[in-house]
Amino acid sequence: MGFYVFYSSSILLFMKRLINLFSSILWIVLLPLMVISQDQMMQNTRDALTRGMKVGQHTSTMLYGFDTRTTDVQGSFYLDTDWYVATVKFYPKTITTPKGTVRLDSLADIQIRVILKGNDVEFNTPEGIKVISGTLIKSFTAKKENQTSKNYINTLEFIDNYDKVKPSFFEILADGKIKLLEYYKVIVQKPDYVDAFNVGSKDIKIIKQTQLFITQGKEIIRFRSRKRQLFEAMTDKKTEIQKFIKENDLVIKDKNDLIKIFKYYNSITKEG
């Protein structure tokens, strides 16, 4: 009897390990398919745009390779799911369309949405939604109703010696000699549900993680909101900055206070 119980327990343990192994292998197989399918979806919209066709509205949370009957996708690849009214400045470039050649320059009062994964930008035009690569856009200013305008600049405008960012856009939080920039890193969190134990989540989570960067000339450096790093960057005005922080009771780890510090520094420093 004891041998039978031991044998049954061993079989059960082996089956659980086999299920976990199968789940891991299944995820490894599906993840590349998910990425390829998402990239193909973006490519199809670009191809449709170059042919002058209307591009139907799509959802940035669409992920292939998963049974959507049991799996939900939480989050979005959009920088913001709402439309911004924007002024867009393109890199000077001449492109060919079915209606002839067009030189990209700038557009004003156009509705846009930024897709962080794939680095694409949707334009809401009278002819439908058009999608182009973000690499064609140098910068844009975007605004929603009753909100302050936000300024964005292409990450390709800067030197990234440590490969910290992918082609996308920085939000300019403070401009001047030392820019304070915010970058959105996209993380796809896979389901961690284990059927054998009925624990974990079946959902796919798209997480947008913000990271701060500062500029040193044309180079970008990851900023971790530390006093030492701040004063090293602003060493030429260290005394003035320390006084400004103390008088205004500012906290470096608070993003709003940090923006005030950088704006003040840039206001008393000539951009070289």
Residue frames as qw, qx, qy, qz and C-alpha x, y, z in Angstrom:
[[0.000, 0.885, 0.466, 0.000, 0.00, 0.00, 0.00],
 [0.311, -0.797, 0.099, 0.508, 2.83, 2.41, 0.91],
 [0.411, -0.137, 0.599, 0.673, 4.58, 1.65, -2.36],
 [0.235, 0.620, 0.670, 0.333, 1.36, 2.40, -4.29],
 [0.114, -0.942, -0.240, 0.204, 0.94, 5.82, -2.61],
 [0.388, -0.602, 0.350, 0.603, 4.59, 6.66, -3.28],
 [0.398, 0.138, 0.700, 0.577, 4.25, 5.54, -6.91],
 [0.136, 0.798, 0.566, 0.158, 1.03, 7.59, -7.43],
 [0.219, -0.898, -0.039, 0.379, 2.63, 10.71, -5.90],
 [0.428, -0.360, 0.514, 0.650, 5.65, 10.34, -8.18],
 [0.322, 0.433, 0.699, 0.469, 3.43, 10.07, -11.25],
 [0.012, -0.914, -0.402, 0.045, 1.43, 13.15, -10.18],
 [0.330, -0.763, 0.182, 0.526, 4.62, 15.18, -9.61],
 [0.428, -0.075, 0.637, 0.637, 5.95, 14.09, -13.01],
 [0.229, 0.660, 0.648, 0.305, 2.70, 15.15, -14.75],
 [0.124, -0.939, -0.195, 0.255, 2.75, 18.58, -13.09],
 [0.371, -0.573, 0.403, 0.610, 6.35, 19.14, -14.22],
 [0.391, 0.220, 0.723, 0.525, 5.44, 17.99, -17.72],
 [0.118, 0.849, 0.510, 0.076, 2.52, 20.48, -17.84],
 [0.231, -0.879, 0.054, 0.414, 4.75, 23.35, -16.69],
 [0.428, -0.292, 0.586, 0.624, 7.39, 22.41, -19.28],
 [0.323, 0.495, 0.705, 0.392, 4.76, 22.29, -22.02],
 [0.007, -0.936, -0.324, 0.141, 3.43, 25.74, -20.98],
 [0.318, -0.718, 0.285, 0.549, 6.94, 27.24, -21.17],
 [0.402, -0.014, 0.703, 0.587, 7.60, 25.71, -24.60],
 [0.227, 0.716, 0.639, 0.168, 4.21, 26.94, -25.88],
 [0.090, -0.936, -0.106, 0.324, 5.00, 30.52, -24.80],
 [0.376, -0.490, 0.496, 0.610, 8.45, 30.41, -26.46],
 [0.354, 0.276, 0.755, 0.477, 6.78, 29.32, -29.72],
 [0.109, 0.811, 0.570, 0.080, 3.95, 31.85, -29.58],
 [0.240, -0.790, -0.050, 0.561, 5.89, 34.98, -28.60],
 [0.252, -0.252, 0.524, 0.774, 7.81, 35.26, -31.92],
 [0.121, 0.477, 0.772, 0.403, 4.55, 34.69, -33.79],
 [0.112, -0.846, -0.445, 0.271, 2.92, 37.49, -31.78],
 [0.238, -0.655, 0.185, 0.693, 5.72, 39.93, -32.61],
 [0.233, -0.008, 0.703, 0.672, 5.86, 38.94, -36.29],
 [0.067, 0.635, 0.742, 0.201, 2.08, 39.25, -36.64],
 [0.136, -0.855, -0.267, 0.423, 2.03, 42.67, -34.96],
 [0.235, -0.497, 0.397, 0.735, 4.88, 43.93, -37.18],
 [0.207, 0.232, 0.791, 0.527, 3.10, 42.52, -40.26],
 [0.030, 0.793, 0.602, -0.091, -0.07, 44.40, -39.29],
 [0.155, -0.795, 0.035, 0.585, 1.91, 47.66, -39.12],
 [0.263, -0.239, 0.640, 0.681, 3.59, 46.90, -42.46],
 [0.205, 0.504, 0.792, 0.278, 0.24, 46.26, -44.12],
 [0.009, 0.893, 0.360, -0.271, -1.05, 49.69, -43.04],
 [0.207, -0.647, 0.330, 0.655, 2.10, 51.34, -44.40],
 [0.275, 0.055, 0.787, 0.550, 1.75, 49.47, -47.70],
 [0.146, 0.712, 0.685, 0.057, -1.89, 50.52, -47.95],
 [0.093, -0.854, -0.093, 0.504, -0.93, 54.12, -47.33],
 [0.220, -0.438, 0.538, 0.686, 1.65, 54.16, -50.14],
 [0.184, 0.286, 0.827, 0.447, -0.97, 52.76, -52.52],
 [0.194, -0.126, -0.099, -0.968, -3.29, 55.63, -51.64],
 [0.462, -0.391, -0.756, -0.250, -5.94, 53.33, -50.15],
 [0.488, -0.639, 0.102, -0.585, -8.06, 54.11, -47.14],
 [0.367, 0.174, -0.837, 0.368, -6.66, 52.55, -44.00],
 [0.609, -0.573, -0.429, -0.342, -9.29, 51.27, -41.61],
 [0.319, -0.690, 0.431, -0.485, -9.01, 52.01, -37.92],
 [0.771, 0.006, -0.629, 0.099, -7.34, 49.21, -36.00],
 [0.644, -0.749, 0.035, -0.153, -6.71, 48.44, -32.36],
 [0.271, 0.693, -0.620, 0.251, -3.17, 48.58, -31.02],
 [0.534, -0.388, 0.661, -0.358, -4.00, 45.89, -28.48],
 [0.927, 0.253, -0.077, -0.267, -4.51, 43.23, -31.16],
 [0.190, -0.577, 0.794, 0.038, -2.11, 40.36, -30.53],
 [0.840, 0.212, -0.366, -0.339, -2.06, 37.22, -32.61],
 [0.469, 0.294, -0.804, 0.219, -1.11, 33.76, -31.42],
 [0.098, -0.013, 0.761, -0.642, -3.43, 33.70, -28.40],
 [0.175, -0.490, -0.827, -0.214, -6.89, 32.35, -27.83],
 [0.081, -0.264, 0.115, -0.954, -8.77, 35.59, -27.19],
 [0.633, -0.452, -0.470, -0.417, -11.72, 33.65, -25.84],
 [0.774, -0.501, -0.325, 0.209, -9.77, 33.00, -22.67],
 [0.579, -0.182, -0.062, 0.792, -7.05, 35.67, -22.85],
 [0.074, 0.963, 0.257, -0.021, -7.60, 39.41, -22.44],
 [0.569, 0.293, -0.052, 0.766, -5.12, 42.11, -23.44],
 [0.309, -0.866, -0.295, 0.258, -4.75, 44.83, -20.84],
 [0.309, -0.624, 0.222, 0.683, -3.21, 48.12, -21.92],
 [0.607, 0.769, 0.198, -0.035, -2.41, 49.60, -25.32],
 [0.704, 0.038, 0.201, 0.680, 0.55, 50.22, -27.61],
 [0.162, 0.829, 0.224, 0.485, -0.69, 53.79, -28.16],
 [0.279, 0.171, -0.369, 0.870, 1.11, 56.63, -26.42],
 [0.314, 0.214, 0.459, -0.803, -2.43, 57.86, -25.79],
 [0.286, 0.363, 0.872, 0.163, -5.58, 56.22, -27.10],
 [0.212, 0.847, 0.345, -0.345, -7.21, 59.66, -27.58],
 [0.581, 0.583, 0.223, 0.523, -6.46, 61.79, -30.63],
 [0.343, -0.560, -0.052, 0.752, -4.14, 64.77, -30.24],
 [0.426, 0.890, 0.152, 0.062, -4.47, 67.90, -32.36],
 [0.701, -0.409, 0.233, 0.535, -0.91, 68.41, -33.52],
 [0.367, 0.877, -0.258, -0.173, 1.54, 70.42, -35.55],
 [0.915, -0.107, 0.311, 0.234, 3.96, 67.99, -37.16],
 [0.155, 0.839, -0.444, -0.275, 7.41, 68.76, -38.57],
 [0.975, 0.176, 0.117, 0.065, 8.78, 66.16, -40.97],
 [0.510, -0.416, 0.478, 0.582, 12.34, 65.44, -42.03],
 [0.398, 0.632, -0.261, -0.612, 12.76, 67.01, -45.50],
 [0.374, -0.067, 0.898, 0.221, 11.95, 64.20, -47.92],
 [0.517, 0.284, -0.304, -0.748, 10.22, 63.75, -51.26],
 [0.441, 0.040, 0.889, -0.119, 7.92, 60.75, -51.52],
 [0.244, 0.032, -0.667, -0.703, 5.96, 59.31, -54.45],
 [0.441, 0.251, 0.679, -0.531, 2.20, 58.82, -54.20],
 [0.418, 0.440, 0.756, 0.245, -0.46, 57.78, -56.74],
 [0.175, 0.931, 0.310, -0.082, -1.24, 61.50, -57.10],
 [0.454, 0.786, -0.187, 0.376, 2.37, 62.45, -57.80],
 [0.600, 0.066, -0.472, 0.643, 5.44, 63.41, -55.78],
 [0.382, -0.872, -0.185, -0.245, 5.00, 65.19, -52.46],
 [0.408, 0.405, -0.497, 0.650, 7.67, 66.94, -50.43],
 [0.578, -0.606, -0.523, 0.158, 7.20, 66.39, -46.72],
 [0.168, 0.521, -0.208, 0.811, 7.48, 69.60, -44.73],
 [0.050, 0.047, 0.684, -0.727, 4.96, 70.22, -41.96],
 [0.309, -0.500, -0.686, -0.430, 1.29, 69.86, -41.12],
 [0.095, -0.122, 0.457, -0.876, -0.78, 71.91, -38.70],
 [0.591, 0.023, 0.292, -0.752, -4.06, 71.19, -36.89],
 [0.664, 0.152, -0.663, -0.310, -4.01, 67.49, -37.75],
 [0.800, -0.417, 0.255, -0.348, -5.24, 64.71, -35.48],
 [0.530, 0.444, -0.720, 0.067, -2.59, 62.09, -34.66],
 [0.839, -0.474, 0.202, -0.174, -1.94, 59.11, -32.42],
 [0.188, 0.656, -0.731, 0.030, 1.47, 57.57, -31.77],
 [0.980, -0.106, -0.126, -0.112, 1.86, 53.78, -31.78],
 [0.335, -0.779, 0.530, 0.000, 4.88, 53.07, -29.58],
 [0.683, -0.133, 0.697, 0.173, 5.39, 49.49, -30.72],
 [0.619, 0.477, 0.510, 0.359, 6.57, 49.63, -34.31],
 [0.224, -0.453, 0.057, 0.861, 7.13, 53.41, -34.09],
 [0.134, 0.437, 0.651, 0.606, 4.21, 54.41, -36.31],
 [0.102, 0.286, 0.292, -0.907, 1.99, 57.49, -36.31],
 [0.205, 0.567, 0.782, 0.156, -1.68, 57.53, -37.27],
 [0.047, 0.115, -0.081, -0.989, -3.10, 60.58, -39.05],
 [0.283, 0.550, 0.746, -0.247, -6.86, 61.10, -38.94],
 [0.020, -0.184, 0.384, 0.904, -7.57, 62.61, -42.37],
 [0.606, 0.299, 0.106, -0.729, -10.81, 63.27, -44.30],
 [0.649, 0.336, -0.591, -0.341, -9.84, 60.30, -46.53],
 [0.928, -0.240, -0.282, -0.045, -9.49, 57.99, -43.54],
 [0.603, -0.728, 0.305, 0.112, -6.77, 56.99, -41.09],
 [0.692, 0.618, -0.330, 0.175, -3.29, 57.02, -42.62],
 [0.789, -0.565, 0.164, 0.176, -0.25, 55.46, -40.97],
 [0.559, 0.720, -0.332, 0.242, 3.38, 56.44, -41.60],
 [0.787, -0.087, -0.384, 0.475, 6.66, 55.55, -39.96],
 [0.385, -0.896, -0.116, 0.188, 7.70, 57.71, -37.02],
 [0.651, -0.242, 0.253, 0.673, 11.20, 57.90, -38.53],
 [0.317, 0.548, 0.405, 0.659, 9.82, 60.43, -41.06],
 [0.256, -0.896, -0.245, -0.268, 8.82, 62.85, -38.29],
 [0.413, 0.393, -0.417, 0.708, 11.41, 65.12, -36.66],
 [0.044, -0.116, -0.609, 0.783, 9.14, 66.60, -33.99],
 [0.238, -0.550, -0.590, -0.542, 5.57, 67.48, -33.17],
 [0.134, -0.081, 0.470, -0.869, 3.56, 69.58, -30.74],
 [0.344, -0.351, -0.821, -0.290, 0.38, 67.93, -29.53],
 [0.202, -0.090, 0.419, -0.881, -2.56, 69.16, -27.50],
 [0.181, -0.459, -0.863, -0.111, -5.83, 67.85, -26.15],
 [0.220, -0.718, -0.286, -0.595, -8.77, 70.06, -25.21],
 [0.513, -0.810, 0.033, -0.283, -8.27, 71.99, -21.95],
 [0.870, -0.346, 0.098, 0.338, -4.72, 70.67, -21.59],
 [0.120, -0.832, 0.369, 0.395, -1.28, 72.22, -21.99],
 [0.742, 0.590, -0.299, -0.114, 0.58, 71.49, -25.21],
 [0.788, -0.409, 0.414, 0.200, 3.23, 68.78, -25.16],
 [0.385, 0.778, -0.440, -0.231, 6.37, 68.85, -27.30],
 [0.917, -0.107, 0.373, 0.095, 7.94, 65.69, -28.70],
 [0.231, 0.773, -0.527, -0.266, 11.19, 65.09, -30.57],
 [0.924, 0.234, -0.294, -0.074, 12.48, 62.06, -32.44],
 [0.777, -0.547, 0.266, 0.163, 14.91, 59.92, -30.46],
 [0.812, 0.307, 0.196, 0.455, 17.05, 59.75, -33.62],
 [0.140, 0.930, -0.057, 0.335, 18.00, 63.39, -33.01],
 [0.429, -0.781, 0.423, -0.163, 20.31, 62.27, -30.21],
 [0.478, 0.431, -0.760, 0.094, 23.32, 60.02, -29.75],
 [0.845, -0.401, 0.137, -0.327, 22.56, 56.93, -27.67],
 [0.246, 0.608, -0.750, 0.083, 25.92, 55.38, -26.81],
 [0.238, -0.193, 0.887, -0.345, 24.41, 52.74, -24.56],
 [0.334, -0.147, -0.790, -0.493, 21.44, 51.66, -26.71],
 [0.106, 0.178, 0.721, -0.661, 18.93, 52.59, -24.01],
 [0.485, 0.481, 0.297, -0.667, 16.13, 53.66, -26.37],
 [0.487, 0.295, 0.739, 0.360, 14.51, 52.42, -29.57],
 [0.035, 0.180, 0.366, 0.912, 13.40, 54.66, -32.47],
 [0.173, -0.697, -0.691, 0.078, 10.48, 56.58, -31.00],
 [0.035, 0.762, 0.078, 0.642, 9.82, 60.00, -29.47],
 [0.363, -0.188, -0.552, 0.727, 10.95, 61.83, -26.35],
 [0.144, -0.900, -0.376, -0.168, 8.60, 64.24, -24.63],
 [0.382, 0.379, -0.255, 0.804, 10.55, 67.43, -23.94],
 [0.454, -0.702, -0.516, 0.186, 9.85, 68.26, -20.29],
 [0.232, -0.882, 0.052, 0.406, 12.40, 71.08, -20.15],
 [0.724, 0.580, 0.123, 0.352, 14.27, 72.61, -23.09],
 [0.111, -0.966, 0.235, 0.011, 17.57, 74.45, -23.21],
 [0.151, 0.690, -0.707, 0.046, 21.26, 73.73, -22.66],
 [0.044, -0.098, 0.981, -0.158, 20.38, 70.56, -20.72],
 [0.601, -0.134, -0.377, -0.692, 17.14, 69.02, -21.90],
 [0.390, -0.078, 0.818, -0.416, 15.00, 66.88, -19.61],
 [0.515, 0.143, -0.596, -0.600, 13.35, 64.18, -21.71],
 [0.647, -0.078, 0.629, -0.424, 10.80, 61.47, -20.98],
 [0.344, 0.268, -0.801, -0.410, 10.80, 58.17, -22.85],
 [0.820, -0.074, 0.253, -0.509, 8.13, 55.46, -22.89],
 [0.071, 0.327, -0.935, -0.115, 9.44, 51.90, -22.81],
 [0.802, -0.030, -0.166, -0.573, 6.92, 49.24, -23.82],
 [0.121, -0.275, 0.936, -0.184, 6.90, 45.96, -21.91],
 [0.744, -0.068, -0.413, -0.521, 4.70, 43.00, -22.90],
 [0.326, -0.333, 0.782, -0.414, 4.05, 40.91, -19.81],
 [0.455, 0.025, -0.816, -0.356, 3.13, 37.35, -20.72],
 [0.787, -0.404, -0.115, -0.452, 0.42, 35.29, -18.99],
 [0.099, 0.438, -0.830, 0.330, 1.75, 33.40, -16.00],
 [0.796, -0.174, 0.156, -0.559, -1.28, 31.22, -15.36],
 [0.084, 0.273, -0.958, 0.016, -0.51, 27.62, -14.27],
 [0.689, -0.158, -0.379, -0.597, -3.52, 25.44, -14.96],
 [0.633, -0.062, -0.752, 0.172, -2.32, 22.60, -12.72],
 [0.309, -0.234, -0.598, 0.702, -2.41, 24.86, -9.65],
 [0.028, -0.809, -0.534, -0.246, -5.05, 27.37, -10.83],
 [0.369, -0.739, -0.091, 0.555, -2.79, 30.31, -9.98],
 [0.343, -0.168, 0.377, 0.844, -1.52, 33.35, -11.89],
 [0.371, 0.614, 0.138, -0.683, -3.07, 35.47, -14.64],
 [0.647, 0.357, 0.620, 0.265, -4.29, 34.52, -18.11],
 [0.268, 0.941, 0.165, -0.128, -4.06, 38.12, -19.31],
 [0.645, 0.259, 0.083, 0.714, -1.43, 39.72, -21.51],
 [0.217, -0.889, -0.219, 0.338, -0.42, 43.06, -20.05],
 [0.527, 0.558, 0.079, 0.636, 1.03, 45.92, -22.10],
 [0.469, -0.754, -0.212, 0.408, 2.92, 48.18, -19.71],
 [0.396, 0.773, -0.018, 0.495, 4.28, 51.63, -20.59],
 [0.679, -0.529, -0.176, 0.479, 7.22, 52.40, -18.33],
 [0.203, 0.962, -0.026, 0.181, 8.50, 55.98, -18.25],
 [0.773, -0.210, -0.026, 0.598, 12.19, 56.76, -18.10],
 [0.002, 0.982, -0.006, -0.189, 13.93, 60.12, -17.75],
 [0.766, 0.172, 0.129, 0.605, 16.93, 61.22, -19.81],
 [0.088, -0.904, 0.040, 0.416, 19.08, 64.35, -19.88],
 [0.729, 0.636, 0.014, 0.252, 21.24, 65.65, -22.70],
 [0.498, -0.648, 0.270, 0.510, 24.94, 66.34, -22.71],
 [0.038, 0.382, -0.573, -0.724, 25.42, 68.04, -26.02],
 [0.638, 0.149, -0.455, -0.602, 23.84, 65.62, -28.49],
 [0.369, 0.054, -0.919, 0.128, 24.26, 62.59, -26.23],
 [0.660, -0.495, -0.133, -0.548, 21.44, 61.30, -24.02],
 [0.217, 0.238, -0.831, 0.454, 22.11, 59.98, -20.51],
 [0.535, -0.503, -0.663, -0.150, 19.66, 58.06, -18.32],
 [0.087, -0.464, 0.354, -0.807, 18.67, 60.27, -15.35],
 [0.527, -0.292, -0.794, 0.081, 17.75, 58.55, -12.10],
 [0.356, -0.800, -0.181, -0.447, 16.65, 61.59, -10.06],
 [0.762, -0.388, -0.262, 0.447, 19.65, 61.68, -7.75],
 [0.164, -0.963, 0.018, 0.212, 21.19, 64.81, -6.25],
 [0.541, -0.465, 0.484, 0.508, 24.70, 63.78, -7.16],
 [0.492, 0.320, 0.635, 0.502, 23.83, 63.27, -10.82],
 [0.120, 0.918, 0.369, 0.088, 21.87, 66.53, -10.91],
 [0.263, -0.912, 0.151, 0.276, 24.68, 68.64, -9.47],
 [0.578, -0.224, 0.568, 0.542, 27.29, 66.95, -11.68],
 [0.411, 0.564, 0.581, 0.419, 25.21, 67.90, -14.74],
 [0.009, 0.930, 0.218, 0.295, 24.69, 71.47, -13.48],
 [0.716, -0.319, -0.185, 0.592, 28.11, 71.98, -11.91],
 [0.309, 0.309, 0.104, 0.893, 28.53, 75.42, -13.52],
 [0.333, -0.498, -0.071, -0.797, 25.45, 76.67, -11.61],
 [0.536, -0.210, -0.793, 0.200, 25.57, 74.36, -8.59],
 [0.129, -0.153, -0.496, 0.845, 25.32, 77.13, -5.99],
 [0.372, 0.026, -0.115, -0.921, 22.37, 78.78, -7.68],
 [0.618, -0.129, -0.672, -0.386, 20.56, 75.46, -8.12],
 [0.418, -0.198, -0.771, 0.438, 21.07, 74.46, -4.48],
 [0.062, 0.147, 0.316, -0.935, 19.69, 77.82, -3.38],
 [0.485, -0.013, -0.372, -0.791, 16.70, 77.51, -5.76],
 [0.579, -0.174, -0.791, -0.097, 15.86, 74.03, -4.46],
 [0.302, -0.218, -0.673, 0.638, 16.08, 75.11, -0.83],
 [0.161, 0.117, 0.137, -0.970, 14.09, 78.34, -1.20],
 [0.596, 0.033, -0.330, -0.732, 11.28, 76.59, -3.10],
 [0.597, -0.198, 0.688, -0.361, 11.32, 73.40, -0.98],
 [0.731, 0.402, -0.367, -0.413, 11.70, 71.21, -4.08],
 [0.759, -0.250, 0.600, -0.039, 12.14, 67.44, -4.14],
 [0.102, 0.498, -0.700, -0.502, 14.34, 66.01, -6.90],
 [0.163, 0.074, 0.979, 0.094, 12.43, 62.71, -7.03],
 [0.377, 0.642, 0.526, -0.411, 9.20, 64.60, -7.76],
 [0.524, 0.334, 0.529, 0.578, 8.90, 64.94, -11.55],
 [0.078, 0.914, 0.323, 0.232, 7.08, 68.28, -11.42],
 [0.412, -0.864, 0.143, 0.254, 9.72, 69.73, -9.07],
 [0.662, -0.175, 0.481, 0.548, 12.47, 68.32, -11.29],
 [0.408, 0.650, 0.453, 0.453, 10.98, 70.08, -14.32],
 [0.142, -0.985, -0.097, -0.028, 11.05, 73.38, -12.39],
 [0.594, -0.612, 0.323, 0.410, 14.72, 72.85, -11.55],
 [0.599, 0.124, 0.535, 0.583, 15.70, 72.18, -15.16],
 [0.224, 0.831, 0.381, 0.339, 13.66, 75.10, -16.46],
 [0.315, -0.937, 0.048, 0.142, 15.30, 77.39, -13.92],
 [0.642, -0.369, 0.429, 0.518, 18.80, 76.14, -14.80],
 [0.507, 0.387, 0.533, 0.556, 18.15, 76.67, -18.52],
 [0.039, 0.942, 0.297, 0.153, 16.78, 80.16, -17.83],
 [0.327, -0.902, 0.223, 0.173, 20.05, 81.27, -16.18],
 [0.580, -0.315, 0.613, 0.434, 22.35, 79.42, -18.59],
 [0.451, 0.631, -0.310, -0.549, 23.12, 80.21, -22.17],
 [0.937, 0.164, 0.309, -0.022, 22.82, 77.24, -24.50],
 [0.159, -0.695, 0.566, 0.413, 26.27, 76.49, -25.88]]
